[in-house]
Amino acid sequence: MELIKRLNWRFATKAMNGQKVPQEKIDRILEAARLAPTSSGLQPFEILVITNQEVKEKIKSAAWNQQQVTACSHLLVFAAWDNYTEERINKMFDLTNDIRGFKNEGWENYRKQLLDLYPKRSAEENFTHTAKQAYISFGAAIIAAAFEEVDSTPMEGFSPEAVDEILNLKEKGLKSVLLLPLGYRDADNDWLVNLTKVRKSKEDFITEIK
């Protein structure tokens, strides 16, 4: 019930007040994003955490001058792999084997299956897939932020190409997908703050097949 209460409390904050979010809250939000599920456990994306005000100013210009980008405490940039490669796939499978301390025949067969499939696909198709995985983590971060009573603003409204250049993402084999400013609402200047949350009714949203 507490989580539902916090989800009702949250909204896409339109104005933030510049107040800093305690680091322990940021750490828990990032950990929730890190623990989010991804296809085959590959985690084909990274999160950049930006507190440098000059960098945020540059990104703001690439994000339709949305106030939250610079008035937030921490700006998260979700950046997906630009492609699947044998090296990237093997790195994650090797990490799994190292952490678990053993090799599993079924798991190794699955590695081979992915190696035979993903690198042969176009970079465009693979990026579409990696970006979808970033969205899953993005959702987890939004929910975690609400639980921590930290405001957030999900953002697709920006120029990925410009953000990629600002953050030198091409050199890392990454492409920006989503922005998530984290901070605290400026209640006096946010037109959404007192408006009732609107969602479809349960009956219109959920279909039970028994």
C-alpha positions in Angstrom: 0.0 0.0 0.0 2.9 2.4 0.8 4.3 2.0 -2.8 0.8 2.6 -4.3 0.5 5.7 -2.1 3.9 7.0 -3.4 3.0 6.2 -7.0 -0.2 8.3 -6.6 2.0 11.1 -5.2 4.4 11.2 -8.1 3.9 13.1 -11.4 6.1 14.2 -14.3 7.5 17.2 -12.5 7.5 20.3 -14.7 9.5 22.6 -12.4 12.3 21.7 -9.9 13.8 23.9 -7.2 17.5 22.9 -7.4 17.5 21.3 -3.9 20.0 18.4 -3.7 18.8 14.9 -3.2 20.7 13.0 -0.5 23.2 10.6 -2.0 21.8 7.6 -0.2 18.5 8.1 -2.0 20.3 8.5 -5.4 22.2 5.3 -4.6 19.1 3.3 -3.9 17.4 4.6 -7.1 20.4 3.6 -9.2 20.5 0.2 -7.5 16.9 -0.4 -8.4 17.7 0.5 -12.0 20.7 -1.8 -11.9 18.7 -4.7 -10.6 15.9 -4.4 -13.2 15.4 -7.4 -15.5 16.8 -7.4 -19.0 16.6 -9.8 -21.9 19.1 -12.7 -21.4 20.5 -10.7 -18.5 22.8 -8.8 -20.8 22.1 -5.3 -19.4 22.9 -3.7 -22.8 22.9 -0.1 -21.6 24.6 2.2 -19.1 23.4 5.1 -16.9 25.4 8.3 -16.8 24.8 10.4 -13.6 25.4 14.1 -14.3 25.7 16.7 -11.5 28.1 19.0 -13.4 26.1 22.2 -14.0 27.9 23.1 -17.2 27.2 19.8 -18.8 23.6 20.0 -17.7 23.4 23.4 -19.4 24.6 21.9 -22.6 22.1 19.1 -22.4 19.3 21.5 -21.6 19.9 23.2 -25.0 19.5 19.8 -26.6 16.3 19.1 -24.6 14.1 21.9 -25.8 15.3 24.1 -22.8 13.3 22.1 -20.3 13.9 23.7 -16.9 14.2 20.4 -15.0 17.5 19.5 -16.8 19.4 22.2 -15.0 17.2 22.6 -11.9 17.4 19.0 -11.0 19.8 17.6 -8.4 21.0 14.6 -10.6 20.4 14.1 -14.3 20.4 10.4 -15.3 21.1 9.6 -19.0 20.1 6.1 -20.1 22.4 5.1 -23.0 22.0 1.9 -24.8 24.5 -0.2 -26.7 24.6 0.8 -30.3 24.9 -2.8 -31.3 25.4 -6.3 -30.0 28.9 -7.7 -30.5 30.5 -11.1 -29.7 32.7 -9.3 -27.2 29.8 -7.7 -25.4 27.8 -10.9 -25.2 30.7 -13.0 -24.1 31.7 -10.4 -21.4 28.2 -10.8 -19.7 28.2 -14.6 -20.0 31.7 -14.8 -18.6 30.7 -12.4 -15.7 27.8 -14.8 -14.9 30.2 -17.8 -14.8 32.7 -15.9 -12.7 30.1 -14.8 -10.1 28.4 -18.1 -9.9 31.6 -20.0 -9.9 30.7 -22.7 -12.4 29.8 -23.3 -16.0 26.5 -24.7 -17.0 26.1 -26.7 -20.3 22.6 -25.2 -20.9 23.9 -21.7 -20.3 26.8 -22.2 -22.6 24.5 -23.5 -25.3 22.4 -20.4 -24.8 25.5 -18.2 -25.2 26.2 -19.9 -28.5 22.6 -19.4 -29.6 22.8 -15.6 -29.0 26.3 -15.4 -30.6 24.8 -17.1 -33.7 21.9 -14.7 -33.8 22.5 -11.2 -32.4 25.8 -10.1 -34.2 24.3 -11.1 -37.5 21.4 -8.7 -37.2 21.6 -5.1 -38.4 22.9 -2.5 -35.9 19.5 -0.7 -36.2 17.6 -3.8 -35.2 19.9 -4.5 -32.3 19.8 -0.9 -31.1 16.0 -1.1 -31.0 16.3 -4.1 -28.8 18.9 -2.6 -26.4 16.9 0.6 -26.1 13.8 -1.4 -25.0 15.9 -2.9 -22.2 16.9 0.5 -21.1 13.2 1.4 -20.8 12.7 -1.4 -18.3 15.4 -0.1 -16.1 14.1 3.5 -16.6 10.7 2.4 -15.2 12.4 0.8 -12.2 14.2 4.0 -11.5 11.0 6.1 -11.7 9.2 3.8 -9.3 12.2 3.8 -6.9 12.4 7.6 -7.0 8.7 7.8 -6.1 9.3 5.4 -3.2 12.1 7.6 -2.0 9.8 10.7 -2.4 12.2 12.1 -5.0 10.6 13.8 -7.9 11.4 12.8 -11.5 10.6 13.8 -15.0 10.7 11.1 -17.7 12.1 12.7 -20.9 12.2 11.5 -24.5 12.0 15.1 -25.7 15.6 15.8 -26.6 18.0 15.4 -29.5 19.8 12.1 -29.0 22.5 13.0 -31.5 23.3 16.2 -29.7 23.4 14.5 -26.3 25.6 11.8 -27.7 28.1 14.4 -28.9 28.0 16.3 -25.6 28.8 13.1 -23.6 31.1 11.5 -26.2 28.9 8.4 -26.3 29.8 7.3 -29.8 33.3 6.6 -28.7 31.8 4.3 -26.0 29.5 2.5 -28.5 26.4 4.0 -26.8 23.4 6.0 -27.9 21.3 8.1 -25.5 17.7 6.9 -25.2 16.1 8.6 -22.2 16.7 11.4 -19.7 15.6 11.3 -16.1 16.1 14.5 -14.0 15.8 13.7 -10.2 15.2 16.4 -7.7 12.4 18.2 -5.8 9.3 19.9 -7.2 9.0 23.7 -7.2 5.4 23.7 -6.0 4.9 27.4 -6.5 5.8 27.2 -10.2 4.7 23.7 -11.3 1.2 23.9 -12.9 0.8 20.1 -12.5 1.4 19.9 -8.8 -2.2 20.2 -7.5 -4.0 18.5 -10.4 -5.7 15.2 -9.9 -3.8 12.2 -11.4 -5.7 10.8 -14.4 -5.4 7.2 -15.4 -7.7 4.7 -17.1 -10.1 2.8 -14.8 -9.1 -0.7 -13.8 -11.9 -2.0 -16.0 -10.7 -0.2 -19.1 -7.0 -1.0 -18.4 -7.0 -4.7 -17.3 -8.6 -7.6 -19.1 -8.7 -10.9 -17.1 -8.7 -14.1 -19.1 -9.7 -17.0 -16.8 
